[in-house]
Amino acid sequence: MKIPDHLVISHQAVRKCFFLFRYITTAYCQKWFTFFDNKGCAVITYTKDDLTEWAFVFSSQQEYQEQPHIFYQYFLREKVIDRFTADIHARYDATMKEWKQLEPVETMTQEQLLAYYNQAVNYFGHAVRGMMTLRLGDLVNLPMIQKQIPDSDLLASICAPTKMSYSLEEEIEFLETTDVERHAQKWQWSSLGYFFEEPLSLQYYLQRKKDIQDQLARAHALREELERREQQQKEQVASLSPDTQWLVYNIQEAAAAKDFLKRVLIEFRYYAEQVFQEIARRFEVEIFYYTPEEVELLFKNGTRVEDAIIRQRHELCITYPKKDATEIYYGADVQEIEKKYFAHDADNASEWSGRIAQTGVGKGAVRILLPGGDLSSFCDGEVLVTNNTTPSFVPIMRRAAAIVAEEGGLTSHTAVVSRELGVPCVVGVAGATQILRNGQIIEVDANMGIVRKL
């Protein structure tokens, strides 16, 4: 295998994911992150049984320490992120309008279908590249702000985004609406992720309406709590130095931008699904396990990817950036780097550390749930353990004694929503879903960022 053995890896996220999304992430970030003399960082993905881990990869410890600062300061100085966010909002409005009115895919010519496929891939690529850029910023901003604000409770409060997350937006709209069918049409995409999840049904929303009491009062309470926290946050930020205020502003804006980009990816995937499924139907292939280049050949001359390669893209593979291409490694070639960079030690340790997202202490039985899985097994007062959360998790997050997530920092989806709900939460606990077991009694000390067996 031609991957160097001296890489520095910064683990970022774990979730079930189609091969196409992994490949796009590596390919588009490779184009972005090598803009200064082919240095800086890129994104590598490691997949085992479709469970994928994303990580930044640096060629040396020096680059790990230096390049994120150089890269991110460039973005701040040139206001690239502000322009990029504005561009994504503009693209979102125009693209959603077009794709919501898409003609029936069954009547499209091959040329039309391929054009829409390429448009979708490009849109996904730009959005995920923005997401990873903001994550790179977290590598710089969060350690800096933690030094300046050592009080973890104050830090979590100050760094909360100033804009409402789309998960909470959906919940308040749901509590206030009398037109459940219209709400379902608007939000049914919100249960999706990057794998074989299903959109929410009208029956789900009707049942949810029946199960919630005093809906308008709850919506009013949520709005009041948001206003209280916003005022508290303004007072807290006003007491900081100008330099620290600027840093806090960037962290808040990054958190809001990541939440919006996640919405962009998931909602667009819902409307783009029909194009992907039509290609799969016409050619009888697993379209989400083809690269864009392979899809071009599929349309051009019917060239198909071997079934054995498709299986390996499910079972064990790595996407790795090279100067002019994205390499894909399989099987035995992956095992050496798997042991060195991606093995989680499930030993006899009794406690693990992570990052404080929402302070507090919670105890209870572990319930491990992953995006795309059946969430109905969750019971009130359990400790939710996951790799990351999606909007469909919000109802059970509210009922959890505490939350533990493998993914994330202070601006991750799990962290943002846990703060909105006031549920004790520790994120960035590596290997939590593999180390902990359902039914195991644990304590989540989110005042200290510690998860421990009891």
Buried (B, 14 or more C-beta within 10 A) or exposed (E): BEBEEEBBBBBBBBBBBBBBBBBBBBBBBBBBBBEEEEBBBBBBBBBBEBBBBBBBBBBBEEBBEBBBEEBBEEBBEEEEBEEBBEEBEEBBEEBBEEBEEEEEBEEBEEEEBBEBBEBBBBBBBBBBBBBBBBBBBBBBBBEBBBEEBEEBBEBBBBBBBBBBBBBBBBBBEBBBBEEBEEBBEBBBBBBBBBBEBEBBEEEBBEEBBEEEEEBEEBBBEBBEEBEEBEEEBEEBBEEBEEEBBEBBEBBBBBBBBBBBBBBBBBBBBBBBBBBBEBBBEBBEBBBBBBBBEBBBBBBEEEEBBEEEBBEBBBBBBBBBBEEEEBBBBBEEBBEEBBEEBBEBEEEEEEEBBBBBBBBBBBBBBBBBBBBBEEBEEBEEBBBBBBBBBBBBBBBBBBBBBBBBBBBBBBBBBBBBBBBBBEBBBBBBBBBBBBBBEEEBEBBBBBBBBBBBBE
